[in-house]
């Protein structure tokens, strides 16, 4: 990759080669330009950078550690490591960009934050950021996900956020994005829509990636300090793709590091039973940007499914779409069964309960470990599984000891 990669991508119009851009109503064009201009100016200022670094150190608890999985490695052959984003305050990587976006909103004089959430981790993180900065917060969440992720719904409400149930369509993540965006259109002057991943119209894929780069920067330094080398393989789950871009960003220029993005193959690869966008999608436009997209016969966004509420999105980040075309990242899948098995395997061998989203990455990493017993594998454990335990046990039961 080019040494100036992060300056070259995206370009001034928000494109990562053929993907990205801003397909938005004219009423929003001026507001998006204000956000872009503010980000470019404020985020480079000493005051903004110093405040964000202080927040990360003293409030979020960064840096999060890299951990060697001794028992998992003994069983599966390869040396398996975790970047412990589950130990980031609020329990996932999402707070990295939420604190950045909320800080930007504060500097721009915004009064309210609005967003969608699937698994609830982005919603909890944004509600946390809103409480920290004294801003109003409104989170749109599909009714299906509200039921699956009840603990996170309670957390959002305790933190002071208004949680808006979304009752149309499949009542999951895509519909939550639709609903939040419609509400944002009513008052873009006083509100910042804090998109929950590296998706959406420019400048959001760039902003979220930049705020998440801290994950990769830390992990690369920590891994080298622990082992004296870089990992052979780097693995992260991909829905929209924020945790993956955060980790991958530090290894894009390392030819000896293989990168793997893991999507949900769900119940099967029949349309509506999975969210394997890179595997089975094709270029299209959704929510104001161009990306790989799962589409129905009419070319509309297709219904999707995943056991992990944070991954059931028919699109994917435009930067991921470009990296797929460039064959810089290997996009693979993990099924529901493989994910649940990995969920319990990590819990019982290492005492770490992963989020179902992160368990997709663990599941594929265990395959890699069996096939490459001499390699080192670094997994982004993007979130903890407190939110998922009731759903998993009620749906799948406890495995036999």
Secondary structure in CASP SS format (residue, H / E / C, confidence):
PFRMAT SS
TARGET T0000
AUTHOR 0000-0000-0000
METHOD secondary structure of the structure
MODEL  1
X C 1.00
X C 1.00
X C 1.00
X C 1.00
X H 1.00
X H 1.00
X H 1.00
X H 1.00
X C 1.00
X C 1.00
X C 1.00
X C 1.00
X C 1.00
X C 1.00
X E 1.00
X E 1.00
X C 1.00
X C 1.00
X E 1.00
X E 1.00
X C 1.00
X C 1.00
X C 1.00
X C 1.00
X C 1.00
X H 1.00
X H 1.00
X H 1.00
X H 1.00
X H 1.00
X H 1.00
X H 1.00
X H 1.00
X H 1.00
X H 1.00
X H 1.00
X H 1.00
X H 1.00
X H 1.00
X H 1.00
X H 1.00
X H 1.00
X C 1.00
X C 1.00
X C 1.00
X H 1.00
X H 1.00
X H 1.00
X H 1.00
X H 1.00
X H 1.00
X H 1.00
X H 1.00
X H 1.00
X H 1.00
X H 1.00
X H 1.00
X H 1.00
X H 1.00
X H 1.00
X C 1.00
X C 1.00
X C 1.00
X C 1.00
X C 1.00
X E 1.00
X E 1.00
X E 1.00
X C 1.00
X H 1.00
X H 1.00
X H 1.00
X H 1.00
X H 1.00
X H 1.00
X H 1.00
X C 1.00
X C 1.00
X E 1.00
X E 1.00
X E 1.00
X E 1.00
X E 1.00
X E 1.00
X H 1.00
X H 1.00
X H 1.00
X C 1.00
X C 1.00
X C 1.00
X C 1.00
X E 1.00
X C 1.00
X H 1.00
X H 1.00
X H 1.00
X H 1.00
X H 1.00
X H 1.00
X H 1.00
X H 1.00
X H 1.00
X H 1.00
X H 1.00
X H 1.00
X H 1.00
X H 1.00
X H 1.00
X C 1.00
X C 1.00
X C 1.00
X E 1.00
X E 1.00
X E 1.00
X E 1.00
X E 1.00
X E 1.00
X C 1.00
X C 1.00
X C 1.00
X H 1.00
X H 1.00
X H 1.00
X H 1.00
X H 1.00
X H 1.00
X H 1.00
X H 1.00
X H 1.00
X H 1.00
X H 1.00
X H 1.00
X H 1.00
X C 1.00
X C 1.00
X E 1.00
X E 1.00
X E 1.00
X E 1.00
X E 1.00
X E 1.00
X E 1.00
X H 1.00
X H 1.00
X H 1.00
X H 1.00
X H 1.00
X H 1.00
X C 1.00
X H 1.00
X H 1.00
X H 1.00
X H 1.00
X H 1.00
X H 1.00
X H 1.00
X H 1.00
X H 1.00
X C 1.00
X C 1.00
X C 1.00
X E 1.00
X E 1.00
X E 1.00
X E 1.00
X E 1.00
X C 1.00
X C 1.00
X C 1.00
X C 1.00
X C 1.00
X C 1.00
X H 1.00
X H 1.00
X H 1.00
X H 1.00
X H 1.00
X H 1.00
X H 1.00
X H 1.00
X H 1.00
X H 1.00
X H 1.00
X H 1.00
X H 1.00
X H 1.00
X C 1.00
X C 1.00
X C 1.00
X C 1.00
X E 1.00
X E 1.00
X E 1.00
X C 1.00
X C 1.00
X C 1.00
X C 1.00
X C 1.00
X C 1.00
X C 1.00
X C 1.00
X C 1.00
X C 1.00
X H 1.00
X H 1.00
X H 1.00
X H 1.00
X H 1.00
X H 1.00
X H 1.00
X H 1.00
X H 1.00
X H 1.00
X H 1.00
X H 1.00
X H 1.00
X H 1.00
X H 1.00
X H 1.00
X H 1.00
X H 1.00
X H 1.00
X H 1.00
X H 1.00
X H 1.00
X H 1.00
X H 1.00
X C 1.00
X C 1.00
X C 1.00
X C 1.00
X C 1.00
X E 1.00
X E 1.00
X E 1.00
X E 1.00
X E 1.00
X C 1.00
X C 1.00
X C 1.00
X C 1.00
X H 1.00
X H 1.00
X H 1.00
X H 1.00
X H 1.00
X H 1.00
X H 1.00
X C 1.00
X C 1.00
X C 1.00
X C 1.00
X C 1.00
X C 1.00
X C 1.00
X C 1.00
X C 1.00
X E 1.00
X E 1.00
X E 1.00
X E 1.00
X E 1.00
X E 1.00
X E 1.00
X E 1.00
X E 1.00
X C 1.00
X C 1.00
X C 1.00
X C 1.00
X C 1.00
X C 1.00
X C 1.00
X C 1.00
X C 1.00
X C 1.00
X H 1.00
X H 1.00
X H 1.00
X H 1.00
X C 1.00
X E 1.00
X E 1.00
X E 1.00
X E 1.00
X E 1.00
X C 1.00
X C 1.00
X E 1.00
X E 1.00
X E 1.00
X E 1.00
X E 1.00
X C 1.00
X E 1.00
X C 1.00
X C 1.00
X C 1.00
X C 1.00
X C 1.00
X E 1.00
X C 1.00
X C 1.00
X C 1.00
X C 1.00
X C 1.00
X C 1.00
X C 1.00
X H 1.00
X H 1.00
X H 1.00
X C 1.00
X C 1.00
X C 1.00
X C 1.00
X C 1.00
X C 1.00
X H 1.00
X H 1.00
X H 1.00
X H 1.00
X H 1.00
X H 1.00
X H 1.00
X H 1.00
X C 1.00
X C 1.00
X C 1.00
X C 1.00
X E 1.00
X E 1.00
X E 1.00
X E 1.00
X E 1.00
X E 1.00
X H 1.00
X H 1.00
X H 1.00
X H 1.00
X H 1.00
X H 1.00
X H 1.00
X H 1.00
X H 1.00
X H 1.00
X H 1.00
X H 1.00
X H 1.00
X H 1.00
X H 1.00
X C 1.00
X C 1.00
X C 1.00
X E 1.00
X C 1.00
X H 1.00
X H 1.00
X H 1.00
X H 1.00
X H 1.00
X H 1.00
X H 1.00
X H 1.00
X H 1.00
X H 1.00
X H 1.00
X H 1.00
X H 1.00
X H 1.00
X H 1.00
X H 1.00
X C 1.00
X C 1.00
X C 1.00
X C 1.00
X E 1.00
X E 1.00
X E 1.00
X E 1.00
X E 1.00
X E 1.00
X C 1.00
X E 1.00
X E 1.00
X C 1.00
X H 1.00
X H 1.00
X H 1.00
X H 1.00
X H 1.00
X H 1.00
X H 1.00
X H 1.00
X H 1.00
X H 1.00
X H 1.00
X C 1.00
X C 1.00
X C 1.00
X C 1.00
X C 1.00
END
